[in-house]
Amino acid sequence: MYHGHLRSWLDSLRMRWTTFAYNFGWSSYVAFLDGWIAKCAMGIPIIGYLILFNDTVSQHVSFDTLASENSRFAGGLSSTARLKLLYFGLILLGTANIVYRLRRPFVFRVGTNVFDYVERALQHFTASAYIDIHGTIRHEGHHTLHGKYYDADYDAFLDMALGKRAGTRGRDAETANWSEAKKRYEELLRSMLIENFYRNNVKRRGSLAVAASLAARDICCCSFQAWTSLSRS
């Protein structure tokens, strides 16, 4: 019976990990890594250095009122030490934001969630973008069910969007109707865009893990500072 419970627990744990690993993507951490606090934190290194690590300033500024010298609930840390802890935490958050901006998949420059990405792409993408997306999906395989569309529908979309010369595989720009092609095959285009977003959402997950870890460390630092302040009050 013990082994049965252990196996059941391990199966449940494995299933949860598989679900987490499958859904571990950038879109779930945008607010965490690119919120207003993270953006402001990029300016902390300069401001913090001028205040905390400049001997000329530190001689004339006291942090007792801001951070409290009462170390009863602060693990013995002085007010300046706790402010420096907060400072380094914000540096980590700023670094996480930099990693996000440098390593995020390209689709996040169009939209940071699938809804914004699809709407903006439908408005601004040209036929060449859909040709690239289709080629990637068919070369790498589909990531979601949205990638299981019919090639015949895609070919019909291109024929209308780019024009088709009768009796040949060549193009005739005079018969092209881009606006009508987008309108008639909008459902197909949405499926392609959704598939493309989720495919890119799970790329470079090593960089995502680094950025999320840096931001999580910042939360620990800030939480400690907040806890000591609440304890004092």
Secondary structure, DSSP 8 states (H G I E B T S, - for coil): -HHHHHHHHHHHHHHHHHHHHHH--GGGGHHHHHSHHHHHHTTHHHHHHHHHS-HHHHTT---HHHH-S--TTTTT--HHHHHHHHHHHHHHHHHHHHHHHHHS-GGGGT-SSHHHHHHHHHHH--HHHHHHHHHHHHHH--SSGGG---HHHHHHHHHHHH---TTSS---GGG--HHHHHHHTHHHHHHHHHHHHHHHHTSSHHHHHHHHHHHHHHHHHHHHHHHHHHHH-
